[in-house]
Amino acid sequence: MNVDNDQPFDDKAFSTLLNSDDVSLLSPLFDRALDSLIQFVKEPISDYSRLEFDTHKLKTTCTQLGAKRLANVLAALEKAAAQGDADRCDALKRILKSEFARIENALKSHAKKLKQQARSSS
């Protein structure tokens, strides 16, 4: 997936992955993915095996959403969690929060656009 440096994420990645431009399908899936990501970013680290599992899942989600930089941070966090490296996990979680803050509005704006398109097409 090519992500233009001016774009915080590839807004075509999700529809390409699903091979569909059907917004009634894309909108709820995008919303669920975004909600999972928001929840994960806010949660404190408490269990490293759980962190590794959740991070792996969200790394895939971010790749599907076209958020390559987030996916890269999550890949590093997954590895650190697997190694039980608490200091590295804490540092990467801070980087993840910062990177998510950088693209959160763009993701939310895209989700809103999908919802509006889904409403107007039904």
DRENKEVO-220883 format. One line per field, with one value per residue (C-alpha): x, y, z; residue in three letters. Coordinates in nm, 4 decimals, padded with zeros to 6 digits. Example, Ala and Ser with C-alpha at 12.3 -4.5 7.8 and 13.67 -1.06 7.14 Angstrom:
BEGIN
x = 01.2300  01.3670;
y = -00.4500  -00.1060;
z = 00.7800  00.7140;
r = ALA  SER;
***
This chain:
BEGIN
x = 00.0000  00.1377  00.0800  00.1500  00.3618  00.0969  -00.1756  -00.1953  -00.3354  -00.4383  -00.8136  -00.8454  -00.6706  -00.9835  -01.2012  -00.9149  -00.8715  -01.2420  -01.2626  -01.5684  -01.6740  -02.0023  -02.0100  -02.2889  -02.0360  -01.7263  -01.8684  -01.9513  -01.6292  -01.4214  -01.6010  -01.5296  -01.1654  -01.1339  -01.3116  -01.0746  -00.7755  -00.9015  -00.9675  -00.6245  -00.4411  -00.6139  -00.5622  -00.2668  -00.0329  -00.1176  -00.0548  00.2238  00.0805  -00.2498  -00.0600  00.1193  -00.2097  -00.3957  -00.1014  -00.0805  -00.4508  -00.4342  -00.1191  -00.3236  -00.6136  -00.3867  -00.2415  -00.5952  -00.6827  -00.3737  -00.2133  00.1339  00.3236  00.0887  00.1272  00.5062  00.4928  00.2551  00.4923  00.7732  00.5397  00.4324  00.7955  00.8757  00.5710  00.6778  01.0169  00.8601  01.0583  00.8567  01.0647  01.0475  00.6731  00.6139  00.8204  00.6478  00.3046  00.3884  00.5026  00.1817  -00.0303  00.1575  00.1276  -00.2409  -00.3026  -00.1411  -00.3926  -00.6974  -00.8887  -00.8269  -00.9518  -01.2613  -01.3301  -01.3088  -01.5437  -01.7926  -01.7688  -01.8374  -02.1430  -02.2808  -02.2289  -02.3935  -02.6974  -02.7333  -02.7041  -02.9776;
y = 00.0000  00.3350  00.6109  00.9588  01.1578  01.4322  01.1844  01.0519  00.7243  00.5641  00.6223  00.3738  00.0861  -00.0403  -00.0501  -00.2089  -00.4764  -00.5606  -00.5184  -00.3040  00.0590  -00.0246  00.2341  00.0495  -00.2319  -00.0182  00.2297  -00.0061  -00.2037  00.1131  00.2383  -00.0862  -00.0769  00.2864  00.2216  -00.0677  00.1493  00.4382  00.2041  00.0414  00.3745  00.4851  00.1610  00.1337  -00.1641  -00.4321  -00.7741  -00.8289  -01.1453  -00.9636  -00.6602  -00.8802  -01.0322  -00.6994  -00.5309  -00.8020  -00.7670  -00.3879  -00.3984  -00.5868  -00.3436  -00.0429  -00.2048  -00.2605  00.1035  00.2205  00.3653  00.2345  00.4380  00.3193  -00.0389  -00.0049  00.1242  -00.1582  -00.4144  -00.2867  -00.2848  -00.6423  -00.7531  -00.5662  -00.7207  -01.0692  -01.0043  -00.8627  -00.5401  -00.3064  00.0064  -00.0373  -00.1107  00.2086  00.4148  00.2616  00.3142  00.6861  00.6942  00.5147  00.7735  01.0543  00.8973  00.8210  01.1825  01.2906  01.0981  01.0628  01.3552  01.2304  00.8821  01.0232  01.2533  00.9587  00.7542  01.0429  01.0718  00.6973  00.7246  01.0164  00.8308  00.5188  00.7218  00.8918  00.5642  00.3866;
z = 00.0000  -00.0936  00.1545  00.0239  00.2705  00.2771  00.3694  00.7255  00.5938  00.2650  00.2472  -00.0405  00.1414  00.3171  00.0058  -00.1901  00.0762  00.0739  -00.3035  -00.2545  -00.2694  -00.0968  00.1828  00.3639  00.4118  00.4632  00.7135  01.0041  00.9562  00.9520  01.2649  01.4530  01.3552  01.4616  01.7940  01.8699  01.7964  02.0118  02.3049  02.2755  02.2664  02.5888  02.7858  03.0230  02.9890  03.2437  03.0878  02.8341  02.6787  02.6275  02.4973  02.2444  02.1241  02.1015  01.9351  01.6693  01.5962  01.5735  01.3603  01.1030  01.1417  01.0876  00.7778  00.6506  00.7221  00.5382  00.8534  00.7798  01.0407  01.3143  01.1922  01.2126  01.5718  01.6624  01.5080  01.7307  02.0324  01.9590  01.9559  02.2782  02.4490  02.3364  02.4960  02.8130  02.7700  02.9934  02.9287  02.5518  02.5683  02.7666  02.5216  02.2191  02.3721  02.4075  02.0439  01.9448  02.1280  01.9569  01.6121  01.6675  01.7736  01.4458  01.2330  01.4614  01.3085  00.9558  01.0494  01.2226  00.9288  00.6888  00.9112  00.9109  00.5317  00.4934  00.7221  00.5223  00.1953  00.3391  00.4493  00.1129  -00.0773  00.1210;
r = MET  ASN  VAL  ASP  ASN  ASP  GLN  PRO  PHE  ASP  ASP  LYS  ALA  PHE  SER  THR  LEU  LEU  ASN  SER  ASP  ASP  VAL  SER  LEU  LEU  SER  PRO  LEU  PHE  ASP  ARG  ALA  LEU  ASP  SER  LEU  ILE  GLN  PHE  VAL  LYS  GLU  PRO  ILE  SER  ASP  TYR  SER  ARG  LEU  GLU  PHE  ASP  THR  HIS  LYS  LEU  LYS  THR  THR  CYS  THR  GLN  LEU  GLY  ALA  LYS  ARG  LEU  ALA  ASN  VAL  LEU  ALA  ALA  LEU  GLU  LYS  ALA  ALA  ALA  GLN  GLY  ASP  ALA  ASP  ARG  CYS  ASP  ALA  LEU  LYS  ARG  ILE  LEU  LYS  SER  GLU  PHE  ALA  ARG  ILE  GLU  ASN  ALA  LEU  LYS  SER  HIS  ALA  LYS  LYS  LEU  LYS  GLN  GLN  ALA  ARG  SER  SER  SER;
***
